[in-house]
Amino acid sequence: MGSRIVATGRAVPLTALTNKDLERYMDTSDQWIRSRTGIGSRYAMRQGESLADIATDAGRTALERAGVKPGDLDAIIVGTVSSEYAFPSLACQIQSGLSISSIPAFDVAAACSGFVYALQIADAQMRAGDFKRVLVVGADALSTMVDWTDRRTAVLFGDGAGACVMVTEPGNRGVLSSLLRSGGEYWNLLSVRSTGTRSTIDSEVRRCADDAIQMKGPELFKIAVRSMEEISRLVAERAGVKLEEIDLFVPHQANMRIISAVAERLGLPPEKVFTNIERYGNTSAASVPIALDEALEQGRIHDGDIVMLNACGGGLTWGANLIRW
Ligand SMILES: CC(C)(COP(=O)(O)OP(=O)(O)OC[C@H]1O[C@@H](n2cnc3c(N)ncnc32)[C@H](O)[C@@H]1OP(=O)(O)O)[C@@H](O)C(=O)NCCC(=O)NCCS
């Protein structure tokens, strides 16, 4: 018995900030941001908005499309590093938003790899017979964690949530294989040293530089390319799938240049690679499920297609899921 994604959903904050908008906050330009990252705009939470509400919306959409009632879920697993509080978890807040109780709901903290990690955990627990229907969410609000005077990081990140409903199913469709990796020795390439999402772009009190995202971008860039390539090869090999059999590659949307470099190394042509970084920026754990939801909406995925999800993020963490749709 395997597990299959039967529906997806996504939700974002109300406000989109273009690169031009950011020129008001720091010494940057639309031209620099587009050429170095591929990003044109991103969504950012404002005061009064809640990531728990946004993530609940994404989850509700996925449940409605799947025809699964919230009360029929066996678990909620959320990839996030943006719970509003140290605890409760974002998963418990989503559970409350969906008005359900008595099922396990928990967060997985793997930064930008959070959704890929959560999907692997859901698949493993479903194969073990623990759960039949699981809501898997990736949600983050890193715009609340940047130093808005630091142009090296502030332009990269955006907020949002993506979700999928997974059900157990016999047959050869669904998750074929997943692989997760971490490299704790690289922890200080990307870190945020205080929790919470209260410090939005329009709040009066902002994070000080020490509490904001700290990143060694160029070093991270090289490791991201290397690890995303390597994990793709390993997960495909484990599933007995050739790289040329992949119909759609859905990578974490951190930087267009990272995505292009990974795709080139894997021999994947641009038409087999899904990107939406131009409109979202790097939404951390939300990036893969938002991309997956848009790929489905755009008719880029058909029954029987081989789809690879792939991410790398703070931790460092990286991982991939190979799926027959
Ligand atoms: C962050 C990143 C886009 C920077 O691109 P880069 O080509 O490596 O650029 P550098 O950091 O070397 O900076 C080059 C110059 O651009 C400047 N610069 C950086 N950000 C800028 C911005 N937003 N606007 C204008 N100039 C900027 C720098 O100050 C530097 O100028 P200097 O040489 O005068 O000091 C790139 O390293 C990257 O994407 N790394 C991976 C980040 C990532 O994926 N993080 C999340 C992982 S999940």
The ligand as an ORCA input file, in Angstrom:
! r2SCAN-3c Opt
* xyz 0 1
  C      22.151     35.800     -2.469
  C      22.590     35.714     -3.914
  C      21.448     36.041     -4.833
  C      23.677     36.754     -4.115
  O      24.133     36.703     -5.454
  P      25.691     36.794     -5.752
  O      25.831     36.839     -7.199
  O      26.350     35.675     -5.010
  O      26.042     38.188     -5.160
  P      27.077     38.581     -3.989
  O      26.485     38.208     -2.666
  O      28.428     38.028     -4.318
  O      27.052     40.128     -4.151
  C      27.562     40.765     -5.336
  C      27.375     42.249     -5.201
  O      25.979     42.560     -5.300
  C      25.577     43.350     -4.208
  N      24.220     43.022     -3.852
  C      23.779     42.013     -3.057
  N      22.453     42.068     -2.962
  C      22.037     43.112     -3.708
  C      20.779     43.646     -3.993
  N      19.645     43.142     -3.499
  N      20.701     44.727     -4.799
  C      21.822     45.269     -5.316
  N      23.052     44.796     -5.069
  C      23.157     43.732     -4.277
  C      26.540     42.988     -3.099
  O      26.608     44.004     -2.129
  C      27.810     42.789     -3.852
  O      28.384     44.053     -4.080
  P      29.898     44.331     -3.623
  O      30.720     43.355     -4.428
  O      30.083     45.759     -3.991
  O      29.938     44.043     -2.173
  C      23.161     34.314     -4.258
  O      24.389     34.124     -3.599
  C      22.213     33.218     -3.842
  O      21.139     33.095     -4.356
  N      22.658     32.340     -2.908
  C      21.818     31.283     -2.429
  C      20.791     31.858     -1.508
  C      19.714     30.919     -1.220
  O      19.323     30.169     -2.050
  N      19.223     30.970      0.013
  C      18.171     30.172      0.431
  C      18.560     28.752      0.387
  S      17.165     27.835      0.609
*
